Amino acid sequence: MAAVTDQADRLTDDNTDEFDRRMMLRAIRLARRGEGRVEPNPMVGCVIVRSGSVIAEGSHRRFGGPHAEVAALAHCTRSPRGATAYVSLEPCCHVGKTPPCCDALIDAGLARVVVAVGDPNPEVNGRGIRRLREAGIRVDEGICAAESAEVLAPVFTCRRLGRPYVIAKWAQSLDGRVATKRGDSRWISCPQSRREVHRLRARVDAILVGSGTAKADDPLLTARDVPIKRVARRVVVDGRLRTSMTSQLVTTAKRVPTLVLTSADRAKSTKARRLESSGVEIAACRARSGRWLPEACLAALLSRGVTNVLIEGGPEVLTSFFKADLVDEARVFVAPILVGGGPRHSAIADLGVGSISDALSPVSCATRRVGVDTLHEMRFHDSPVA
């Protein structure tokens, strides 16, 4: 990364709060560059400022690579001694794949460190900030905390709630249908929307569907014609182990990680062994009254290092995750077409909502055009930072 000097970011001492906010937002934008490449580590950005001018910036760009603070220090155009570092997450204080960032900041002679949010990682969790203060560095916390927490939501969800971050995605007609009465669903969304979905697939850890979707659509569930940031594990929830041996998921399982979650008895069956011989991983998923549990699916994924999962299943899968209050984010592509038909082809089945006041509402929602479609991007939970 080229070194940066930005005279436009100079402000007087009377505008310190505004300047701090601008610099932290800059660090958060840098952090997003690591999306899809640093997980299960958090996305972090760092900006170093001296005498009101940016002298360096950096971000965590890949798993196992230099952390944001170290990357920024390596690109300083002037000595960082006496400077201020803006970091979107509390600097680490333990030895992992890289040395502690706290030590790097202390050794560089920083006078002040501004931290957006603390790190809930048990190996950090306030110790980084404490170490900096013990070294005589002024530490200010909470600048742009909400903005940083939004970027860090998948990691915080794993660390605070003990489950992967869940993104639900579906395409529907203007009248809320995901298929025609004959079950045809290709293609409801426009080419630009489908490309947007491939970008999403190219940066998540896992993509999950139900056995019904796997049978009806025979999907490949891979990212295509977009930059690939990581290869997602394909996951099928299949309690009765109906996944076809000739499906695209099975025939490509030795090239793309594929996991089938099924019942305990089916996991030991002859069909399971046949799938395993084709490269499919089989795992038993806890059920209740013969019904699979979405929380059990997430537990199985978390144990395999999954920090975020994209739900592309049909109405049964989507409804199960929504009813369990396990959907953190939704991407809904609405096409300007009318399909008609019955409620069997609605995106979401019965959620038990009796009145409009009880309807499930997002904590935030943004809408934008993608080709001829309208994309609704909704968050249903605030990032669990506390």
C-alpha positions as CSV (number, residue, x, y, z in Angstrom):
1,M,0.0,0.0,0.0
2,A,1.3,3.4,-0.9
3,A,2.1,5.8,1.9
4,V,-0.5,8.6,2.4
5,T,-0.3,12.3,3.2
6,D,-3.6,14.0,3.2
7,Q,-3.5,17.8,3.8
8,A,-7.3,18.0,3.4
9,D,-7.6,16.2,6.7
10,R,-6.0,19.0,8.7
11,L,-8.3,20.6,11.3
12,T,-7.8,23.0,14.2
13,D,-7.8,21.9,17.8
14,D,-11.3,23.3,18.1
15,N,-12.5,20.5,15.8
16,T,-10.9,17.6,17.6
17,D,-14.1,15.6,18.0
18,E,-15.0,16.0,14.3
19,F,-11.4,15.2,13.2
20,D,-11.4,12.0,15.4
21,R,-14.6,10.9,13.8
22,R,-13.4,11.5,10.3
23,M,-10.2,9.6,10.9
24,M,-12.0,6.7,12.5
25,L,-14.5,6.5,9.6
26,R,-11.5,6.4,7.4
27,A,-10.0,3.5,9.4
28,I,-13.4,1.6,9.2
29,R,-13.4,2.0,5.4
30,L,-9.9,0.5,5.3
31,A,-11.1,-2.3,7.4
32,R,-13.7,-3.4,4.9
33,R,-10.9,-4.2,2.4
34,G,-10.3,-7.4,4.3
35,E,-13.9,-8.7,3.9
36,G,-13.9,-12.3,2.8
37,R,-10.1,-12.6,3.2
38,V,-9.3,-12.3,6.9
39,E,-12.0,-14.4,8.5
40,P,-12.2,-15.9,11.1
41,N,-10.1,-12.9,12.1
42,P,-11.8,-9.5,12.4
43,M,-11.6,-6.8,9.7
44,V,-9.5,-3.9,11.1
45,G,-8.3,-0.6,9.8
46,C,-5.7,1.8,11.2
47,V,-4.9,5.5,10.3
48,I,-1.8,7.2,11.9
49,V,-1.9,11.0,12.2
50,R,0.8,13.5,13.2
51,S,0.4,17.2,13.5
52,G,-3.0,17.0,11.9
53,S,-1.9,15.2,8.8
54,V,-2.2,11.5,7.9
55,I,1.2,9.9,7.6
56,A,0.1,6.3,7.2
57,E,-2.8,3.9,6.9
58,G,-3.1,0.1,6.8
59,S,-5.6,-2.7,7.2
60,H,-5.6,-6.4,7.9
61,R,-5.7,-7.8,4.3
62,R,-5.5,-11.6,4.7
63,F,-5.7,-14.3,7.3
64,G,-2.3,-14.8,8.8
65,G,-1.0,-11.5,7.4
66,P,0.1,-8.3,9.2
67,H,-2.5,-6.7,11.4
68,A,-3.7,-3.2,10.5
69,E,-1.5,-1.4,13.1
70,V,1.7,-3.1,11.9
71,A,0.7,-2.5,8.2
72,A,0.2,1.2,8.9
73,L,3.5,1.6,10.8
74,A,5.3,0.0,7.9
75,H,4.1,2.7,5.6
76,C,4.7,5.9,7.7
77,T,6.0,8.8,5.6
78,R,7.3,10.4,8.8
79,S,8.3,9.2,12.2
80,P,5.2,8.0,14.2
81,R,6.8,9.1,17.5
82,G,4.3,11.4,19.2
83,A,1.5,10.6,16.7
84,T,-2.1,9.4,17.1
85,A,-3.3,6.0,15.8
86,Y,-7.0,5.5,15.0
87,V,-7.8,1.8,15.2
88,S,-11.3,0.3,14.5
89,L,-10.8,-2.5,17.0
90,E,-8.8,-2.8,20.3
91,P,-5.2,-3.7,19.5
92,C,-4.3,-7.2,20.3
93,C,-1.9,-7.9,23.2
94,H,-1.2,-11.6,22.7
95,V,1.0,-13.7,20.4
96,G,-1.0,-15.4,17.7
97,K,0.0,-15.8,14.0
98,T,1.6,-12.3,14.4
99,P,3.2,-10.5,17.3
100,P,1.1,-8.2,19.6
101,C,0.0,-5.0,18.0
102,C,0.2,-3.2,21.4
103,D,3.9,-3.8,21.5
104,A,4.4,-2.4,18.0
105,L,2.5,0.8,18.9
106,I,4.4,1.2,22.1
107,D,7.8,0.6,20.4
108,A,6.9,3.2,17.7
109,G,6.4,5.9,20.4
110,L,2.8,6.7,19.7
111,A,1.4,9.3,22.1
112,R,-2.3,8.5,21.6
113,V,-4.4,5.6,20.4
114,V,-8.1,6.1,19.6
115,V,-10.1,2.8,19.6
116,A,-13.6,2.4,18.2
117,V,-14.6,-0.7,20.1
118,G,-13.1,-3.2,22.5
119,D,-12.3,-6.8,21.4
120,P,-14.5,-9.5,23.0
121,N,-11.8,-12.1,22.3
122,P,-11.0,-13.6,25.7
123,E,-7.3,-13.2,24.9
124,V,-7.8,-9.4,24.5
125,N,-11.0,-8.1,26.1
126,G,-9.6,-4.9,27.6
127,R,-6.1,-6.1,28.1
128,G,-4.8,-4.3,25.0
129,I,-6.2,-1.0,26.1
130,R,-4.8,-1.5,29.6
131,R,-1.4,-2.4,28.3
132,L,-1.2,0.8,26.2
133,R,-2.2,3.0,29.1
134,E,0.3,1.3,31.4
135,A,3.0,2.3,28.8
136,G,1.9,5.9,29.1
137,I,-0.1,6.1,25.9
138,R,-3.4,8.1,26.1
139,V,-6.3,5.8,24.9
140,D,-9.7,7.2,24.0
141,E,-12.5,4.7,23.3
142,G,-15.9,4.7,21.6
143,I,-15.4,6.9,18.6
144,C,-17.7,5.6,15.8
145,A,-18.4,2.5,17.9
146,A,-21.6,1.7,16.1
147,E,-20.1,2.0,12.6
148,S,-17.2,-0.3,13.6
149,A,-19.4,-2.8,15.3
150,E,-21.4,-3.1,12.1
151,V,-18.3,-4.2,10.1
152,L,-17.3,-6.5,12.9
153,A,-20.8,-8.0,13.4
154,P,-19.9,-11.6,12.1
155,V,-16.9,-11.9,14.5
156,F,-18.8,-10.3,17.4
157,T,-21.7,-12.7,16.8
158,C,-19.4,-15.7,17.0
159,R,-17.6,-14.5,20.1
160,R,-20.6,-13.1,22.0
161,L,-23.4,-15.4,20.9
162,G,-21.5,-18.6,20.1
163,R,-22.9,-19.0,16.6
164,P,-22.1,-17.8,13.0
165,Y,-23.6,-14.6,11.6
166,V,-26.6,-15.5,9.4
167,I,-27.5,-13.7,6.1
168,A,-30.7,-14.7,4.5
169,K,-31.1,-14.2,0.8
170,W,-34.0,-14.7,-1.7
171,A,-35.5,-13.3,-4.8
172,Q,-39.2,-12.8,-5.2
173,S,-41.8,-11.2,-7.4
174,L,-43.5,-8.0,-6.6
175,D,-46.4,-10.0,-5.2
176,G,-44.1,-12.0,-2.9
177,R,-43.7,-15.3,-4.8
178,V,-40.5,-17.2,-5.1
179,A,-41.8,-19.6,-7.8
180,T,-44.8,-20.1,-10.1
181,K,-47.6,-22.6,-9.3
182,R,-45.6,-25.2,-11.3
183,G,-42.5,-24.5,-9.2
184,D,-40.5,-22.6,-11.8
185,S,-38.1,-20.1,-10.2
186,R,-35.5,-19.4,-12.9
187,W,-35.0,-16.6,-13.2
188,I,-37.0,-14.3,-11.0
189,S,-34.2,-11.8,-10.6
190,C,-32.3,-9.9,-13.3
191,P,-28.7,-10.7,-14.4
192,Q,-27.3,-7.8,-12.3
193,S,-29.0,-9.1,-9.2
194,R,-27.6,-12.6,-9.8
195,R,-24.2,-11.1,-10.1
196,E,-24.7,-9.4,-6.8
197,V,-25.5,-12.8,-5.2
198,H,-22.3,-14.3,-6.7
199,R,-20.3,-11.4,-5.1
200,L,-22.0,-12.3,-1.8
201,R,-21.2,-16.0,-2.2
202,A,-17.6,-15.1,-3.0
203,R,-16.9,-13.7,0.5
204,V,-18.9,-15.9,3.0
205,D,-17.8,-19.1,4.8
206,A,-20.8,-21.2,4.0
207,I,-23.9,-21.4,1.8
208,L,-26.9,-23.3,3.2
209,V,-29.9,-24.8,1.5
210,G,-32.6,-27.4,2.4
211,S,-33.0,-30.7,0.7
212,G,-36.0,-29.5,-1.2
213,T,-34.1,-26.7,-2.8
214,A,-31.2,-29.0,-3.6
215,K,-33.6,-31.5,-5.3
216,A,-35.8,-28.9,-7.1
217,D,-33.0,-26.6,-8.4
218,D,-29.9,-28.9,-8.5
219,P,-27.8,-25.8,-7.6
220,L,-24.0,-25.6,-7.8
221,L,-23.9,-23.0,-5.0
222,T,-20.5,-21.5,-6.1
223,A,-19.5,-18.0,-6.9
224,R,-18.9,-17.4,-10.6
225,D,-17.7,-14.6,-12.9
226,V,-16.7,-12.4,-9.9
227,P,-13.4,-12.1,-7.9
228,I,-13.3,-15.0,-5.4
229,K,-12.3,-13.9,-2.0
230,R,-12.9,-17.4,-0.4
231,V,-14.5,-20.7,-1.4
232,A,-17.6,-21.2,0.7
233,R,-18.5,-24.6,2.1
234,R,-21.8,-25.8,0.6
235,V,-24.3,-27.1,3.2
236,V,-27.5,-29.1,2.7
237,V,-29.9,-29.7,5.6
238,D,-31.2,-33.1,4.7
239,G,-32.9,-35.0,7.5
240,R,-33.9,-38.0,5.3
241,L,-30.7,-38.0,3.3
242,R,-32.5,-37.5,-0.1
243,T,-29.5,-35.8,-1.7
244,S,-29.0,-37.3,-5.1
245,M,-25.7,-39.0,-6.0
246,T,-25.9,-37.4,-9.4
247,S,-26.6,-33.9,-8.2
248,Q,-24.1,-31.1,-9.0
249,L,-23.4,-30.8,-5.3
250,V,-22.3,-34.4,-5.0
251,T,-20.5,-34.7,-8.3
252,T,-18.3,-31.6,-7.5
253,A,-17.8,-32.4,-3.8
254,K,-14.2,-33.4,-4.3
255,R,-13.5,-29.9,-5.7
256,V,-15.7,-27.8,-3.5
257,P,-16.2,-28.5,0.3
258,T,-19.7,-29.9,0.7
259,L,-21.4,-30.8,4.0
260,V,-24.7,-32.6,4.5
261,L,-26.4,-32.3,7.9
262,T,-28.8,-35.2,8.6
263,S,-30.3,-37.2,11.4
264,A,-28.2,-39.4,13.7
265,D,-29.5,-42.7,12.2
266,R,-29.1,-41.5,8.6
267,A,-25.6,-40.4,9.3
268,K,-24.6,-44.1,9.8
269,S,-26.5,-45.4,6.7
270,T,-25.3,-47.0,3.5
271,K,-26.4,-43.8,1.6
272,A,-24.2,-41.7,3.9
273,R,-21.2,-43.9,3.2
274,R,-21.8,-43.6,-0.6
275,L,-22.0,-39.8,-0.3
276,E,-18.8,-39.8,1.8
277,S,-17.0,-41.8,-0.9
278,S,-17.9,-39.0,-3.4
279,G,-16.3,-36.4,-1.2
280,V,-19.3,-35.2,0.8
281,E,-18.9,-34.7,4.6
282,I,-21.8,-36.1,6.6
283,A,-22.6,-34.9,10.1
284,A,-25.4,-35.7,12.4
285,C,-27.6,-32.7,13.3
286,R,-29.7,-32.6,16.5
287,A,-33.4,-32.7,16.0
288,R,-36.6,-32.3,18.1
289,S,-39.7,-34.3,17.3
290,G,-38.2,-35.3,14.0
291,R,-37.6,-31.7,12.9
292,W,-34.1,-30.3,12.4
293,L,-33.1,-27.4,14.6
294,P,-31.5,-24.3,13.0
295,E,-29.4,-23.7,16.1
296,A,-28.0,-27.2,15.8
297,C,-27.1,-26.4,12.2
298,L,-25.3,-23.3,13.3
299,A,-23.4,-25.2,16.1
300,A,-22.2,-27.7,13.5
301,L,-20.9,-24.9,11.3
302,L,-19.3,-22.9,14.1
303,S,-17.3,-26.1,15.1
304,R,-16.0,-26.1,11.5
305,G,-14.7,-22.5,11.7
306,V,-17.6,-20.9,9.9
307,T,-18.1,-17.2,11.0
308,N,-20.8,-16.3,8.5
309,V,-23.4,-18.3,6.5
310,L,-25.6,-17.4,3.6
311,I,-29.0,-19.0,3.7
312,E,-30.3,-19.6,0.2
313,G,-32.9,-22.2,1.2
314,G,-36.6,-22.2,0.3
315,P,-39.5,-21.2,2.5
316,E,-39.1,-24.0,5.0
317,V,-35.5,-23.2,5.8
318,L,-36.0,-19.4,5.7
319,T,-39.0,-19.7,8.0
320,S,-37.2,-22.0,10.5
321,F,-34.3,-19.5,10.9
322,F,-36.6,-16.5,11.2
323,K,-38.9,-18.2,13.7
324,A,-35.8,-19.0,15.8
325,D,-34.7,-15.4,15.6
326,L,-31.4,-16.4,14.1
327,V,-31.4,-14.2,11.0
328,D,-29.0,-11.3,11.4
329,E,-29.3,-9.8,8.0
330,A,-31.4,-10.3,4.9
331,R,-30.9,-9.4,1.2
332,V,-34.2,-9.5,-0.6
333,F,-34.3,-9.0,-4.4
334,V,-37.7,-7.9,-5.6
335,A,-38.4,-8.2,-9.3
336,P,-41.0,-6.0,-11.1
337,I,-43.1,-9.0,-12.1
338,L,-46.4,-10.5,-10.9
339,V,-46.6,-14.3,-10.6
340,G,-49.8,-15.0,-8.6
341,G,-50.4,-18.5,-7.4
342,G,-51.0,-19.6,-3.8
343,P,-49.1,-19.0,-0.5
344,R,-47.2,-22.3,-1.0
345,H,-44.8,-20.3,-3.1
346,S,-44.3,-17.4,-0.7
347,A,-40.7,-16.8,0.5
348,I,-41.7,-17.0,4.2
349,A,-44.3,-19.3,5.6
350,D,-46.3,-18.8,8.8
351,L,-44.3,-16.9,11.5
352,G,-47.2,-16.9,13.9
353,V,-47.8,-13.2,13.5
354,G,-51.3,-12.3,14.6
355,S,-51.3,-8.5,14.2
356,I,-49.2,-6.0,12.3
357,S,-47.8,-4.7,15.5
358,D,-46.2,-8.1,16.0
359,A,-44.6,-8.2,12.6
360,L,-40.9,-8.9,12.4
361,S,-39.1,-5.6,11.7
362,P,-35.5,-4.8,11.0
363,V,-33.4,-2.5,13.1
364,S,-32.2,-0.9,9.9
365,C,-33.1,-1.1,6.2
366,A,-31.5,0.3,3.0
367,T,-33.0,0.0,-0.5
368,R,-31.3,0.4,-3.8
369,R,-31.9,-0.5,-7.5
370,V,-30.0,-3.4,-9.0
371,G,-30.7,-3.5,-12.7
372,V,-34.5,-3.6,-12.9
373,D,-34.9,-5.1,-9.4
374,T,-35.1,-3.5,-6.0
375,L,-32.7,-4.8,-3.3
376,H,-33.7,-4.5,0.3
377,E,-30.8,-4.8,2.7
378,M,-32.0,-5.4,6.2
379,R,-30.4,-6.0,9.6
380,F,-32.5,-7.6,12.3
381,H,-30.0,-7.4,15.2
382,D,-27.5,-4.8,16.4
383,S,-24.0,-6.1,16.6
384,P,-23.5,-7.8,20.0
385,V,-20.6,-5.6,21.3
386,A,-21.7,-5.6,25.0
